[in-house]
Amino acid sequence: MDMKKTWVQKCEDKKTLPKVLKLEKRFPCYNAVHKMGANEGDPVVLVNASEIMPIMARVPKGKLIAIGDICRTVAKKPKVT
């Protein structure tokens, strides 16, 4: 039986990311992404957790950042295949 991955292991870069996929209803994240305004067939960006960490680190202590803001920041980044 495989052990669950630690947070550090999840943050390690995967060579296949980032990439853009067309949103499909079978994706585990479909409902969440759909609630943010994306529809089936829209392009969505998958990134490594290590790309999200610096965005969250820029948030001042005691403040919050919305997931939508994080998504918009990631979507603006170049080098997405």
Residue frames as a rotation matrix with the C-alpha (Angstrom) as fourth column:
MET 1
0.578 0.816 0.000 0.00
0.816 -0.578 0.000 0.00
0.000 0.000 -1.000 0.00
ASP 2
-0.234 -0.673 0.702 1.39
0.653 -0.643 -0.399 3.39
0.720 0.365 0.590 -1.05
MET 3
-0.358 0.023 -0.934 1.87
0.815 -0.481 -0.324 6.13
-0.456 -0.877 0.153 1.52
LYS 4
0.782 0.607 0.141 0.07
0.614 -0.711 -0.344 9.43
-0.108 0.356 -0.928 1.01
LYS 5
-0.024 -0.792 0.610 2.26
0.715 -0.441 -0.543 12.18
0.699 0.423 0.577 -0.41
THR 6
-0.131 -0.114 -0.985 3.50
0.845 -0.532 -0.051 14.86
-0.518 -0.839 0.166 1.97
TRP 7
0.824 0.416 -0.385 2.93
0.221 -0.861 -0.458 18.56
-0.522 0.292 -0.802 1.23
VAL 8
0.036 -0.898 -0.438 6.60
-0.522 -0.390 0.758 18.88
-0.852 0.202 -0.483 0.26
GLN 9
-0.647 -0.248 0.721 6.27
0.356 0.738 0.573 16.00
-0.675 0.627 -0.389 -2.22
LYS 10
0.335 0.854 0.399 3.18
0.843 -0.082 -0.531 17.60
-0.421 0.514 -0.748 -3.73
CYS 11
0.759 -0.071 -0.647 5.07
-0.126 -0.991 -0.038 20.88
-0.638 0.111 -0.762 -4.17
GLU 12
-0.329 -0.917 0.224 7.90
0.087 0.207 0.974 19.26
-0.940 0.340 0.012 -6.09
ASP 13
-0.146 0.239 -0.960 7.83
-0.840 -0.542 -0.007 20.23
-0.522 0.805 0.280 -9.75
LYS 14
0.267 0.272 0.925 6.28
0.366 0.859 -0.358 17.92
-0.892 0.434 0.130 -12.27
LYS 15
-0.708 -0.699 -0.101 7.95
0.162 -0.299 0.940 18.22
-0.688 0.649 0.325 -15.64
THR 16
-0.548 0.563 0.618 4.61
0.824 0.235 0.516 18.05
0.145 0.792 -0.593 -17.49
LEU 17
0.569 0.781 -0.256 3.24
0.817 -0.571 0.075 21.23
-0.087 -0.252 -0.964 -15.88
PRO 18
-0.318 0.909 -0.271 2.20
-0.255 -0.357 -0.899 23.97
-0.913 -0.217 0.345 -16.51
LYS 19
-0.950 0.099 0.297 -0.20
0.313 0.300 0.901 23.18
0.000 0.949 -0.316 -19.31
VAL 20
-0.541 0.815 -0.208 -3.54
-0.767 -0.579 -0.276 24.30
-0.345 0.010 0.938 -20.68
LEU 21
-0.893 0.375 0.248 -6.44
0.421 0.891 0.172 21.88
-0.157 0.258 -0.953 -21.01
LYS 22
-0.524 0.833 0.178 -9.99
-0.410 -0.429 0.805 22.30
0.747 0.348 0.566 -22.20
LEU 23
-0.682 0.305 0.665 -12.34
-0.675 0.087 -0.733 22.02
-0.281 -0.948 0.146 -19.21
GLU 24
-0.489 0.528 -0.694 -14.35
-0.212 0.700 0.682 18.79
0.846 0.481 -0.230 -19.20
LYS 25
0.391 0.761 0.518 -17.15
-0.741 -0.074 0.668 17.72
0.547 -0.645 0.535 -16.86
ARG 26
0.770 -0.096 -0.630 -15.17
0.261 0.949 0.174 14.60
0.582 -0.299 0.757 -15.89
PHE 27
-0.295 -0.916 0.271 -12.38
0.066 -0.302 -0.951 16.70
0.953 -0.263 0.149 -14.27
PRO 28
-0.183 0.197 -0.963 -12.37
0.938 0.327 -0.111 16.47
0.293 -0.924 -0.245 -10.45
CYS 29
-0.727 -0.191 -0.659 -12.17
0.468 -0.841 -0.271 20.27
-0.503 -0.505 0.701 -10.25
TYR 30
-0.626 0.462 0.628 -15.03
0.602 -0.226 0.766 20.90
0.496 0.858 -0.137 -12.72
ASN 31
0.393 0.890 -0.231 -17.61
0.846 -0.251 0.470 22.13
0.361 -0.380 -0.852 -10.19
ALA 32
0.235 -0.379 -0.895 -15.20
0.660 -0.614 0.433 24.51
-0.714 -0.693 0.106 -8.47
VAL 33
-0.810 -0.587 0.006 -13.87
0.376 -0.511 0.773 25.94
-0.451 0.628 0.634 -11.74
HIS 34
-0.416 0.751 0.513 -17.38
0.727 -0.064 0.684 26.17
0.547 0.657 -0.519 -13.18
LYS 35
0.498 0.597 -0.629 -18.51
0.862 -0.418 0.287 28.20
-0.092 -0.685 -0.722 -10.13
MET 36
-0.172 -0.650 -0.740 -15.68
0.410 -0.731 0.546 30.64
-0.896 -0.209 0.392 -10.91
GLY 37
0.301 0.439 -0.847 -17.19
-0.479 -0.698 -0.532 31.25
-0.825 0.566 0.000 -14.34
ALA 38
-0.709 -0.581 -0.400 -15.50
-0.647 0.312 0.695 28.72
-0.280 0.752 -0.597 -16.64
ASN 39
0.477 0.879 0.005 -17.65
-0.761 0.416 -0.498 26.58
-0.440 0.233 0.867 -18.89
GLU 40
0.379 -0.295 0.877 -17.08
0.282 0.939 0.194 23.20
-0.881 0.174 0.439 -20.45
GLY 41
0.598 -0.248 0.762 -14.58
0.797 0.078 -0.599 23.58
0.089 0.966 0.244 -23.29
ASP 42
0.921 -0.301 0.246 -12.95
-0.312 -0.950 0.003 26.71
0.233 -0.080 -0.969 -21.85
PRO 43
0.147 -0.936 -0.319 -9.15
0.158 0.340 -0.927 26.61
0.976 0.086 0.198 -21.46
VAL 44
0.973 0.037 0.229 -7.88
-0.219 -0.175 0.960 26.04
0.076 -0.984 -0.162 -17.90
VAL 45
0.166 -0.986 -0.027 -4.30
-0.576 -0.075 -0.814 26.17
0.800 0.151 -0.581 -16.65
LEU 46
0.951 -0.026 -0.308 -2.77
0.243 0.679 0.693 23.42
0.191 -0.733 0.652 -14.50
VAL 47
0.305 -0.878 0.369 0.34
-0.546 -0.479 -0.687 24.44
0.780 0.008 -0.625 -12.57
ASN 48
-0.229 -0.498 -0.837 2.68
0.540 0.650 -0.534 23.02
0.810 -0.574 0.121 -9.96
ALA 49
0.741 0.464 -0.485 1.96
0.640 -0.271 0.719 23.89
0.203 -0.843 -0.498 -6.35
SER 50
-0.100 -0.881 -0.462 5.45
0.886 -0.290 0.362 25.42
-0.453 -0.373 0.810 -6.24
GLU 51
-0.669 -0.078 0.739 4.18
0.544 -0.728 0.416 28.17
0.506 0.681 0.530 -8.59
ILE 52
0.393 0.892 0.222 1.35
0.358 -0.371 0.857 29.05
0.847 -0.257 -0.466 -6.20
MET 53
0.341 -0.301 -0.890 3.52
0.940 0.115 0.321 29.27
0.005 -0.947 0.322 -3.08
PRO 54
-0.739 -0.672 -0.051 5.29
0.673 -0.739 -0.003 32.55
-0.035 -0.037 0.999 -4.07
ILE 55
-0.385 0.694 0.608 1.93
0.098 -0.625 0.775 34.17
0.918 0.358 0.173 -4.87
MET 56
0.634 0.654 -0.414 0.62
0.435 0.141 0.889 33.26
0.640 -0.743 -0.195 -1.42
ALA 57
0.003 -0.733 -0.681 3.87
0.999 -0.031 0.037 34.35
-0.049 -0.680 0.732 0.22
ARG 58
-0.760 -0.285 0.584 3.37
0.419 -0.902 0.106 37.90
0.496 0.326 0.805 -1.14
VAL 59
0.305 0.930 0.208 0.12
0.273 -0.294 0.916 38.28
0.912 -0.222 -0.343 0.83
PRO 60
-0.410 -0.481 0.775 0.77
-0.537 -0.559 -0.631 40.42
0.737 -0.675 -0.029 3.92
LYS 61
-0.852 0.055 -0.520 0.40
0.411 0.686 -0.600 38.72
0.324 -0.725 -0.607 7.29
GLY 62
-0.643 0.691 -0.330 -3.19
0.215 -0.251 -0.944 38.96
-0.735 -0.678 0.013 8.51
LYS 63
-0.214 0.550 -0.807 -4.59
-0.858 -0.501 -0.113 39.48
-0.467 0.668 0.579 4.99
LEU 64
0.086 0.335 0.938 -6.31
0.176 0.922 -0.345 37.04
-0.981 0.195 0.021 2.64
ILE 65
-0.695 -0.177 -0.697 -6.11
-0.646 -0.272 0.713 36.34
-0.316 0.946 0.075 -1.09
ALA 66
0.369 0.911 0.185 -9.07
-0.626 0.391 -0.675 34.97
-0.687 0.133 0.714 -2.99
ILE 67
-0.071 -0.345 0.936 -8.68
0.370 0.862 0.346 31.86
-0.926 0.371 0.067 -5.12
GLY 68
0.782 0.426 0.455 -9.93
0.582 -0.238 -0.777 33.89
-0.223 0.873 -0.434 -8.08
ASP 69
0.802 -0.555 -0.220 -7.04
-0.556 -0.829 0.064 36.34
-0.218 0.071 -0.973 -7.63
ILE 70
-0.082 -0.835 0.545 -4.57
-0.350 0.536 0.768 33.47
-0.933 -0.127 -0.336 -7.54
CYS 71
0.215 0.254 0.943 -6.13
0.678 0.656 -0.332 32.00
-0.703 0.711 -0.031 -10.71
ARG 72
0.983 0.170 0.072 -5.94
0.171 -0.695 -0.698 35.31
-0.069 0.698 -0.712 -12.57
THR 73
0.454 -0.887 -0.086 -2.29
-0.733 -0.426 0.530 35.75
-0.507 -0.178 -0.844 -11.58
VAL 74
-0.201 -0.504 0.840 -1.41
0.038 0.853 0.521 32.24
-0.979 0.137 -0.152 -12.79
ALA 75
0.520 0.517 0.680 -3.35
0.669 0.248 -0.701 32.73
-0.531 0.819 -0.217 -16.04
LYS 76
0.939 -0.176 -0.297 -1.24
-0.284 -0.882 -0.375 35.79
-0.196 0.437 -0.878 -16.89
LYS 77
0.151 -0.960 0.235 2.05
-0.395 0.159 0.905 33.91
-0.906 -0.230 -0.355 -16.67
PRO 78
0.346 -0.108 -0.932 3.77
-0.932 0.076 -0.355 33.01
0.109 0.991 -0.075 -19.93
LYS 79
-0.652 -0.725 -0.222 5.33
-0.726 0.681 -0.092 29.68
0.218 0.101 -0.971 -20.85
VAL 80
-0.138 0.673 0.727 2.11
-0.461 0.606 -0.648 27.71
-0.877 -0.425 0.226 -20.69
THR 81
-0.896 -0.254 -0.365 1.94
-0.438 0.371 0.819 24.93
-0.072 0.893 -0.443 -23.28
